[in-house]
Amino acid sequence: MITYFSKKGHINICEDSLTSMVFDFLKYLPIEMFWEILKKSLCQDKLPKESGEYLQISFWEKWDAEGTQNSLYVEPDVFIRFFNFDVIIEAKRYDENQQYKEQMIKEIKAYYNEFQDNKQLYFIQCGGLNNSNNEPDFTNNDNSVVICKTNWTKLLAEITTLKESDYIDNSQERILDDLIRGFELFGFFRKLWLNSLKTSKAKYTTTDAFEWVYNIYFQKKWLRYLKSIKIENYNNLYLFSYANK
């Protein structure tokens, strides 16, 4: 997040601070981990299998606006140069309905104003997606630009998955922990699905079991519409099952 402070001067919960928080932390990871998180988070798998070390990662560059409707410059959120290809990331604060095609076109045109080395360009829409559909490549003159999509929730899910893996060391785990906490500051939280939760068993006496059934059956209105509640006793462990009418 040091990039945000050095360029913006103060902290606000906004698009730029979210972008800086996420990608400043990600750049501290080994490039293989950074690339794995980014690649696996995409709605469609369009990035190269491997990236190699990045040559440059920068935030809010000011590019030549010639050929665009901007009068001064065009400012992509994140720009990453690799030996064989380049990546532009256009980030939005929330996960839905903030990306727009006109901005993407401006950034692509400004990129080609700055660079003429014929590298493959990938343009990633991060957050603000209008949909998760596959987008065709965008053609700028003779250059074909690959359009990719992800969002903050998908990035967080991949970060969480990596943190729970067995092949990260303590320093990498600390970076991922800070990333997860950073996401929470912006209202993005890890999701726990019911099928991922551990099961537990509780033992009840006969009196406790029937009192529990009475409480849920007669005091919770929606349960009154069940056809039956079945109680089974396995070595003093009472199991409850329901049947709809």
N, C-alpha and C positions, 0 to 999 in steps of 0.2 A: 504493500500500500504506500510505500515511500514515494512512488511515482506520483500518486495523487497529491500528496502533501507538497512535493517539490514543484509541481506545476500549477496546482490549484490553490494551495495556501491554507486551506481550512477544510474541516471535515463536514460533509453533509451526507445524509442518506439519499443518494441519487444515483443516476445511471453511471456517471464517471467514477465515483468512489467504489461502486460495486464492481465495475470492470477492473479497476486497479487492484482491488482486494483479491479478486480471483486470479488474474493472470500474473500479478507480481508474485503471489505465492507459488503458482504453478511453475514459474520459470526457475525456482530454486530446486525443483526435483530433477533427477536425471532425465535427459531428454526422452528416453524410452518410456518413462512413466508419464511424463507430460503428454507425449504423443498418444499413448494408449488411452488416457482419459479423454482427450479431445476426439480421437477417432471413434472410440466406442460410444460416445455420447450422441453422435450424429443420427439424424432420422434415417438417412441412407448412408451406407458405407461407401464414401467417394474419395476419401483421402488415400494417398499412397500407404503401403504397408509399413514402410519405414521412412523416417524423415532425415536422419543424420543430424548432427549438431546444427543449431541455428547460428547464422552469421550475425543476425541483428534482431532485436525485439524492441519496438518503440511504441509509444502511446501518443495519440493526437498529433501526428505529423501534419505539417501544413504544406500541401502539395499545390502545384500550379493548376489554376482553375480554368485554363484555356479550353474552350469547347464545351464548357458547362454553363449553367445559369448563375453560378456563384461569381461574385465580383472580385473577391480577394484571394481566397484559397479554398481547398477542400480538405477536410480533417477526418481521416479514418480513425476509429477508436484504437485498434491494435493492428500493427503491421509486423509480420515475422518473415525474415528472409532466410531461406535455406540455399544450399549450393545448387540444387536442381529445380527448385520451385519457390514461389512466394505465397504468403497467406495474408489476406485482409480479413479482419473480424469486425463486423459492425454490431455493436452490442446495444441492447435496449433494457430499460429498467425492469420491466415485468415480462411475463412469459407469453403474452398474447397481444396481437393486433397493434403493433407499433412499427414494424418494418414497412418500408415502402420502396417500390422499384426505382423511383426517380433518384433517391439517395444512392442506391446501389450503383446505378449507371454513372452518376457523377464521380463516385470514388474509383470506379474502374477506369473511366476516361482520364482522371487525374493521375492514376497509377502509370498509365502509358505515357503521360506527359513527362513523368519523372524517370521512367526506366524503359530502355529500349533493348534489353538483352535477351528478348524472346524466351524468357522462362515461362513455364506453365503457372498460371495464376489460379488460386482457389479463393473464393469469396464465401465467408461463413457468416450467415445471419445467426446471431446468438441472442436469444430472447426476442420477445415481441412478435413471434411468428403469427401470421394470419392463418396458416394451416401447416401441416407437416408433410404435404404432398411432395413428391419428387419434382424438382424444377429442372428444365432443360438447360444446357450450357448457354451462356450469354456470349454473343459474338460482337466483338469490338474490332471493326475493320477485318483483318485476317486472323485475329486472335480469338481463341475459344476459351472462355473463363468457366470453370466448374463452380456451380452454385451449390452450397451445402447449408444444412440447417441443424441447429441444436437449440436448447434452451437451458436456463439455469438449473431447473429441476433435474434434467438429464445429466448435466455435469456433476451436480451434487451426488446423484445416484452412483455414478462411476467412481467418484472420489471415495464415497463410503465403501463401495465394493473393494477398492484397492486397499483401503485402510484395514479391512477385515481379512485380507489375504495373508499368506504365511511368508511372503518373500520380501517384505519391506523391513528396513532396519529402524532403530529407535529415532534417529534424526528425521527420517522420512515420515514416520508416524506422527511426530510432533508437528511437522508442516501440514499434514493432512488434518490433524486435530484442529489446528488454527484455521484452516480453510473451512471446516465444518462449522466452527463457532462463528466465523465471519459470515457465512451464509445465513446463520440464524439472526444476526444483526439486521439483515435485509429482509427477513420474513420468509426465508426458505429453510425448511426443516426436513430431516431424514424421515422417510416413511417406513413404518413397520407394518408389513402385511400379516394378516391373521395366520396364514399358513407358515409363517416364519417364526411364530412365537412358540416357546417351549410349553408343553402340556404339564399340568400338575393335577394331583389327586388330593381330595380331602375326605376324611372319614367322619361320619356322623353316627350318633346313636339313633335308635329308632325314633325317639321323641324329637330329636333335632331334625331328622329327615322329614317327618310329616309336618313339623312346624314350618320348615322351609317351603315345602310344597304349598301349604295353606297360604303363606304370605305372597308367593308369586302368583298363585292361581286365582285367588279371590280378591287380591288387592291390585293387581296389574290387569287393567281392562283388556288389553290385547290378547292376553293368555286365555281369557274366557272363551275365545273362539276356537281353541284347540279341541280336537275330538277327545283326546285322552292324554293323561300323563302316566307313564309307566315307571314303576320303581322296581329295581332289581337289586338283590342283596347278594354280593359275592364276598364271603368271609367278612361280613360287617362293613363292606364298602358299598354304599348305596349309590346306584346309578340311575339317572333320570333321563327319560326320553319322551318326546312329544309326537303326536300325530295330528295333522290338520283335519278339520271337518270336511 
